Amino acid sequence: MHSDHTAAPINPLPPVIWLLALPIIAMELIVNLASTGVIGGATGIGWRADAVQRFAFSPDLMRELIARGTYPAEHMLRLISYPLIHLNFTHTLFVVVFLLALGKMVGEVFRAWAVLAVFFGATLAGALTYTAMPFIHVPLIGGYAPVYGLIGAFTFLLWTNLAGSGNTQYRAFSLIGALMGIQLLFGLLFGGGWDWVAELAGFFTGFFLSFVVSPGGWARVRQKIRER
């Protein structure tokens, strides 16, 4: 047996996943270096807070804009810009790890435009769901909502494969069930916020969008079910 010495040590990621991950990584690198004084000088310590003010999504602000009937572009951008900035390095690390891992699995099946549709569709769904809940006032920050959109797309892939194999399709939802269970436990123990609302919206958006944007779409699902 001959080994291929020219092969990459790890399987390469689809370019679209790097397109989504690199801005998040770059943003964290910049605000992290600024907070330690490496760049930005004395004002650098406030760069993360400034970025949160600029990119985070505020449901209260969106409700006010809807009431006024005015939609400035700088604030509309917040509907999809909030995944760029995170609360700290650990927050960013977990998001990036999930994004790379799930993005690889989904991106190897979905076309690039379909991955973008799931990512930004889930991002938008998270923000709109926050807006629709009048009791939520805290801003939405970080990339978990679009990551959960990718979890939804991955669940769709598992679901269709299980449909074709004759196994119970409910097993496909074990990942989201486990994640939501862990999140609920942490929320009860440490007083979690409302992030799970946006994440759940992202998941369902990713799952149902996959019926349209995945290769073959709904027709492929029906074929898989008929093959049982």
C-alpha positions as a Python dict, from the first residue, in 0.01 Angstrom:
ca = {
    (1, 'M'): (0, 0, 0),
    (2, 'H'): (143, 335, -105),
    (3, 'S'): (70, 648, 97),
    (4, 'D'): (23, 982, -71),
    (5, 'H'): (292, 1206, 79),
    (6, 'T'): (151, 1508, -105),
    (7, 'A'): (-190, 1483, 63),
    (8, 'A'): (-286, 1752, 311),
    (9, 'P'): (-254, 1647, 679),
    (10, 'I'): (-615, 1754, 735),
    (11, 'N'): (-902, 1759, 490),
    (12, 'P'): (-932, 2110, 345),
    (13, 'L'): (-1234, 2318, 434),
    (14, 'P'): (-1470, 2444, 163),
    (15, 'P'): (-1365, 2802, 69),
    (16, 'V'): (-1707, 2940, 166),
    (17, 'I'): (-1649, 2832, 527),
    (18, 'W'): (-1321, 3025, 540),
    (19, 'L'): (-1509, 3320, 389),
    (20, 'L'): (-1744, 3310, 689),
    (21, 'A'): (-1489, 3224, 957),
    (22, 'L'): (-1200, 3457, 872),
    (23, 'P'): (-1384, 3788, 943),
    (24, 'I'): (-1485, 3652, 1286),
    (25, 'I'): (-1128, 3538, 1357),
    (26, 'A'): (-985, 3870, 1235),
    (27, 'M'): (-1226, 4073, 1448),
    (28, 'E'): (-1137, 3876, 1761),
    (29, 'L'): (-765, 3904, 1687),
    (30, 'I'): (-790, 4282, 1650),
    (31, 'V'): (-993, 4349, 1966),
    (32, 'N'): (-782, 4101, 2163),
    (33, 'L'): (-455, 4266, 2063),
    (34, 'A'): (-608, 4605, 2135),
    (35, 'S'): (-720, 4500, 2484),
    (36, 'T'): (-363, 4401, 2571),
    (37, 'G'): (-221, 4728, 2437),
    (38, 'V'): (-36, 4573, 2143),
    (39, 'I'): (-232, 4790, 1900),
    (40, 'G'): (-450, 5097, 1945),
    (41, 'G'): (-260, 5248, 2231),
    (42, 'A'): (-456, 5375, 2530),
    (43, 'T'): (-785, 5370, 2340),
    (44, 'G'): (-743, 5007, 2231),
    (45, 'I'): (-886, 4872, 2555),
    (46, 'G'): (-1229, 5003, 2451),
    (47, 'W'): (-1230, 4861, 2100),
    (48, 'R'): (-1437, 4552, 2189),
    (49, 'A'): (-1702, 4767, 2355),
    (50, 'D'): (-1701, 4999, 2052),
    (51, 'A'): (-1741, 4701, 1818),
    (52, 'V'): (-2032, 4571, 2026),
    (53, 'Q'): (-2198, 4913, 2002),
    (54, 'R'): (-2148, 4915, 1626),
    (55, 'F'): (-2232, 4556, 1528),
    (56, 'A'): (-2456, 4402, 1798),
    (57, 'F'): (-2827, 4366, 1731),
    (58, 'S'): (-3059, 4555, 1967),
    (59, 'P'): (-3421, 4432, 1966),
    (60, 'D'): (-3533, 4750, 2144),
    (61, 'L'): (-3378, 4966, 1874),
    (62, 'M'): (-3537, 4757, 1599),
    (63, 'R'): (-3880, 4782, 1761),
    (64, 'E'): (-3838, 5160, 1785),
    (65, 'L'): (-3740, 5182, 1416),
    (66, 'I'): (-4042, 4971, 1317),
    (67, 'A'): (-4269, 5198, 1522),
    (68, 'R'): (-4123, 5503, 1350),
    (69, 'G'): (-4127, 5343, 1007),
    (70, 'T'): (-3765, 5443, 943),
    (71, 'Y'): (-3497, 5192, 848),
    (72, 'P'): (-3146, 5347, 830),
    (73, 'A'): (-2896, 5122, 652),
    (74, 'E'): (-2647, 5139, 940),
    (75, 'H'): (-2902, 4984, 1175),
    (76, 'M'): (-3045, 4738, 922),
    (77, 'L'): (-2691, 4602, 885),
    (78, 'R'): (-2709, 4492, 1249),
    (79, 'L'): (-2957, 4221, 1144),
    (80, 'I'): (-2665, 4028, 994),
    (81, 'S'): (-2355, 4188, 1149),
    (82, 'Y'): (-2392, 4069, 1508),
    (83, 'P'): (-2211, 3733, 1447),
    (84, 'L'): (-1890, 3929, 1382),
    (85, 'I'): (-1831, 4035, 1742),
    (86, 'H'): (-1818, 3826, 2059),
    (87, 'L'): (-1802, 3891, 2431),
    (88, 'N'): (-1457, 3741, 2483),
    (89, 'F'): (-1199, 3504, 2335),
    (90, 'T'): (-1367, 3188, 2470),
    (91, 'H'): (-1700, 3293, 2320),
    (92, 'T'): (-1530, 3337, 1982),
    (93, 'L'): (-1335, 3011, 2010),
    (94, 'F'): (-1643, 2795, 2059),
    (95, 'V'): (-1828, 2965, 1773),
    (96, 'V'): (-1534, 2926, 1534),
    (97, 'V'): (-1478, 2559, 1627),
    (98, 'F'): (-1847, 2479, 1566),
    (99, 'L'): (-1848, 2685, 1246),
    (100, 'L'): (-1545, 2504, 1101),
    (101, 'A'): (-1661, 2156, 1203),
    (102, 'L'): (-2025, 2187, 1096),
    (103, 'G'): (-1937, 2406, 799),
    (104, 'K'): (-1710, 2135, 667),
    (105, 'M'): (-1979, 1867, 690),
    (106, 'V'): (-2249, 2086, 536),
    (107, 'G'): (-2020, 2261, 287),
    (108, 'E'): (-1905, 1931, 137),
    (109, 'V'): (-2265, 1858, 34),
    (110, 'F'): (-2425, 2200, -16),
    (111, 'R'): (-2316, 2446, -282),
    (112, 'A'): (-2144, 2764, -161),
    (113, 'W'): (-2452, 2982, -219),
    (114, 'A'): (-2665, 2734, -21),
    (115, 'V'): (-2425, 2750, 276),
    (116, 'L'): (-2444, 3130, 265),
    (117, 'A'): (-2825, 3113, 247),
    (118, 'V'): (-2838, 2892, 557),
    (119, 'F'): (-2583, 3102, 749),
    (120, 'F'): (-2738, 3441, 680),
    (121, 'G'): (-3095, 3309, 685),
    (122, 'A'): (-3037, 3175, 1037),
    (123, 'T'): (-2864, 3501, 1135),
    (124, 'L'): (-3164, 3702, 1018),
    (125, 'A'): (-3411, 3464, 1182),
    (126, 'G'): (-3233, 3496, 1516),
    (127, 'A'): (-3253, 3876, 1507),
    (128, 'L'): (-3617, 3885, 1393),
    (129, 'T'): (-3719, 3634, 1660),
    (130, 'Y'): (-3552, 3852, 1924),
    (131, 'T'): (-3748, 4149, 1790),
    (132, 'A'): (-4075, 3955, 1800),
    (133, 'M'): (-4033, 3878, 2172),
    (134, 'P'): (-4128, 4204, 2353),
    (135, 'F'): (-3981, 4084, 2684),
    (136, 'I'): (-3629, 4049, 2537),
    (137, 'H'): (-3424, 4365, 2577),
    (138, 'V'): (-3061, 4245, 2585),
    (139, 'P'): (-2862, 4278, 2261),
    (140, 'L'): (-2784, 3976, 2045),
    (141, 'I'): (-2409, 3921, 2012),
    (142, 'G'): (-2202, 3640, 1859),
    (143, 'G'): (-2228, 3371, 1595),
    (144, 'Y'): (-2428, 3100, 1767),
    (145, 'A'): (-2754, 3165, 1577),
    (146, 'P'): (-2595, 3102, 1233),
    (147, 'V'): (-2396, 2810, 1376),
    (148, 'Y'): (-2724, 2657, 1489),
    (149, 'G'): (-2847, 2717, 1134),
    (150, 'L'): (-2564, 2491, 1016),
    (151, 'I'): (-2665, 2240, 1284),
    (152, 'G'): (-3012, 2253, 1129),
    (153, 'A'): (-2868, 2186, 783),
    (154, 'F'): (-2654, 1900, 919),
    (155, 'T'): (-2963, 1757, 1091),
    (156, 'F'): (-3143, 1772, 757),
    (157, 'L'): (-2864, 1569, 595),
    (158, 'L'): (-2883, 1307, 872),
    (159, 'W'): (-3261, 1305, 851),
    (160, 'T'): (-3264, 1239, 476),
    (161, 'N'): (-2999, 968, 505),
    (162, 'L'): (-3195, 794, 780),
    (163, 'A'): (-3509, 821, 569),
    (164, 'G'): (-3336, 631, 291),
    (165, 'S'): (-3192, 364, 519),
    (166, 'G'): (-3520, 283, 691),
    (167, 'N'): (-3392, 384, 1037),
    (168, 'T'): (-3595, 608, 1262),
    (169, 'Q'): (-3553, 969, 1150),
    (170, 'Y'): (-3589, 1110, 1500),
    (171, 'R'): (-3228, 1008, 1569),
    (172, 'A'): (-3122, 1296, 1344),
    (173, 'F'): (-3242, 1541, 1610),
    (174, 'S'): (-3025, 1395, 1887),
    (175, 'L'): (-2753, 1660, 1841),
    (176, 'I'): (-2985, 1959, 1876),
    (177, 'G'): (-3164, 1786, 2163),
    (178, 'A'): (-2835, 1733, 2349),
    (179, 'L'): (-2719, 2091, 2288),
    (180, 'M'): (-3048, 2242, 2402),
    (181, 'G'): (-3046, 2018, 2709),
    (182, 'I'): (-2695, 2133, 2804),
    (183, 'Q'): (-2794, 2495, 2745),
    (184, 'L'): (-3102, 2458, 2964),
    (185, 'L'): (-2892, 2303, 3241),
    (186, 'F'): (-2636, 2584, 3227),
    (187, 'G'): (-2917, 2839, 3223),
    (188, 'L'): (-3072, 2689, 3537),
    (189, 'L'): (-2736, 2666, 3715),
    (190, 'F'): (-2580, 2996, 3611),
    (191, 'G'): (-2873, 3215, 3505),
    (192, 'G'): (-2860, 3205, 3127),
    (193, 'G'): (-3009, 3469, 2902),
    (194, 'W'): (-3234, 3452, 2597),
    (195, 'D'): (-2969, 3348, 2345),
    (196, 'W'): (-3134, 3007, 2309),
    (197, 'V'): (-3436, 3176, 2148),
    (198, 'A'): (-3222, 3304, 1859),
    (199, 'E'): (-3033, 2974, 1841),
    (200, 'L'): (-3351, 2767, 1817),
    (201, 'A'): (-3481, 3004, 1548),
    (202, 'G'): (-3151, 2961, 1364),
    (203, 'F'): (-3175, 2583, 1388),
    (204, 'F'): (-3526, 2559, 1245),
    (205, 'T'): (-3440, 2810, 972),
    (206, 'G'): (-3136, 2605, 870),
    (207, 'F'): (-3336, 2282, 875),
    (208, 'F'): (-3632, 2404, 671),
    (209, 'L'): (-3422, 2612, 430),
    (210, 'S'): (-3236, 2290, 347),
    (211, 'F'): (-3552, 2153, 185),
    (212, 'V'): (-3506, 2428, -75),
    (213, 'V'): (-3131, 2492, -101),
    (214, 'S'): (-2985, 2142, -60),
    (215, 'P'): (-2886, 1946, -373),
    (216, 'G'): (-3206, 1799, -509),
    (217, 'G'): (-3414, 1971, -241),
    (218, 'W'): (-3755, 1828, -155),
    (219, 'A'): (-3751, 1597, -458),
    (220, 'R'): (-3445, 1419, -315),
    (221, 'V'): (-3617, 1379, 22),
    (222, 'R'): (-3923, 1221, -139),
    (223, 'Q'): (-3702, 985, -339),
    (224, 'K'): (-3515, 879, -25),
    (225, 'I'): (-3844, 807, 152),
    (226, 'R'): (-3972, 601, -146),
    (227, 'E'): (-3650, 396, -142),
    (228, 'R'): (-3725, 266, 208),
}
